[in-house]
């Protein structure tokens, strides 16, 4: 059975579910907007200070709002025990995992696209360094958040307080990625140092954790 | 004693423990192909655990289960259809959308298969409203269609008549009889044994995790 075909079928199903319920997108967007507005009220930085702190603010906002989507990812599958229907089918578990990761990546990327102009407007941001590098940093950083987030959301799926369990598992393991995302973004915005090292670090992190999650997901899925 | 030649499922001294709770206490059972078994017993007797072990959703703590000649149940998932007590359906999707997705899990992409199954269980294939708006009886029917989507040899049904009106329950029971007649083996958990009286070939009674004979029950 083709992993690609099943990934596509699961992804299409998830988009349809999200389009009809809008559970994840609405809560993520609301949360991200709230962070932008609250931060802008809390700080009144000049252009130079904005460039130094914006990397941290942006990624903290995206990290917290992505947790909202990640919690929704598996909640739908647990409702009505639909996940058991997948478990007893011959469909490969990696197709399910990949579909969830890609779906979450696209949802979080959409929220990033919608809220980044607001960050730029509120903090009067302008990149001094090579602005095009922000695209690979955003893509690799978002992937780092969702690949681990999707995996740990699956780990915490059967725990009683999964909303609390997910950040407890996800945040510590994401620290290297968060440092790399924030440092790379700050490097591009300020041009004080090169972002290359941090981008390579992010790429390495993504490869290692994507492979590890794919290898371990079947065990997590079939845990009783 | 050697199992009959047409035995399709064998439980051999199966124990299933959840922490300190023992759900199955040394269950040994041989089930023959092409028959409909009613699994009966009070709540907490271990009926659902028995089906979950068969479906491969729970691993026995001790003992072995073999099905279609293998004890590696992962290799025979294609031959098992499982209908749990919850619907195992997406509330936001229509009947057809649900079946399309579950058909894809088995590599089936035939549009007419979904439509004909929806009709077989007595629903309207043109119905476009989401399953979340269905009555309990309609959900049970669709859940049965989902379990049948890949035309399995063995059907495991957990309380298919619960919260269903009498007429619908009789129709479902009659459909189960037809499935048995078509050569499928069915294990049906129910508290309404009278509904299966006409179609069941045998009854399996469970009490506190054990299979009990009629004499033991008395």
Boltz contact constraints between the chains, C-beta under 6 A:
constraints:
  - contact:
      token1: [A, 1]
      token2: [B, 107]
      max_distance: 6.0
  - contact:
      token1: [A, 9]
      token2: [B, 104]
      max_distance: 6.0
  - contact:
      token1: [A, 13]
      token2: [B, 101]
      max_distance: 6.0
  - contact:
      token1: [A, 17]
      token2: [B, 92]
      max_distance: 6.0
  - contact:
      token1: [A, 20]
      token2: [B, 92]
      max_distance: 6.0
  - contact:
      token1: [A, 21]
      token2: [B, 92]
      max_distance: 6.0
  - contact:
      token1: [A, 80]
      token2: [B, 86]
      max_distance: 6.0
  - contact:
      token1: [A, 80]
      token2: [B, 87]
      max_distance: 6.0
  - contact:
      token1: [A, 80]
      token2: [B, 88]
      max_distance: 6.0
  - contact:
      token1: [A, 80]
      token2: [B, 89]
      max_distance: 6.0
  - contact:
      token1: [A, 81]
      token2: [B, 84]
      max_distance: 6.0
  - contact:
      token1: [A, 81]
      token2: [B, 86]
      max_distance: 6.0
  - contact:
      token1: [A, 81]
      token2: [B, 88]
      max_distance: 6.0
  - contact:
      token1: [A, 82]
      token2: [B, 88]
      max_distance: 6.0
  - contact:
      token1: [A, 84]
      token2: [B, 57]
      max_distance: 6.0
  - contact:
      token1: [A, 85]
      token2: [B, 88]
      max_distance: 6.0
  - contact:
      token1: [A, 88]
      token2: [B, 55]
      max_distance: 6.0
  - contact:
      token1: [A, 88]
      token2: [B, 56]
      max_distance: 6.0
  - contact:
      token1: [A, 88]
      token2: [B, 77]
      max_distance: 6.0
  - contact:
      token1: [A, 88]
      token2: [B, 82]
      max_distance: 6.0
  - contact:
      token1: [A, 89]
      token2: [B, 105]
      max_distance: 6.0
  - contact:
      token1: [A, 90]
      token2: [B, 77]
      max_distance: 6.0
  - contact:
      token1: [A, 90]
      token2: [B, 78]
      max_distance: 6.0
  - contact:
      token1: [A, 91]
      token2: [B, 105]
      max_distance: 6.0
  - contact:
      token1: [A, 224]
      token2: [B, 58]
      max_distance: 6.0
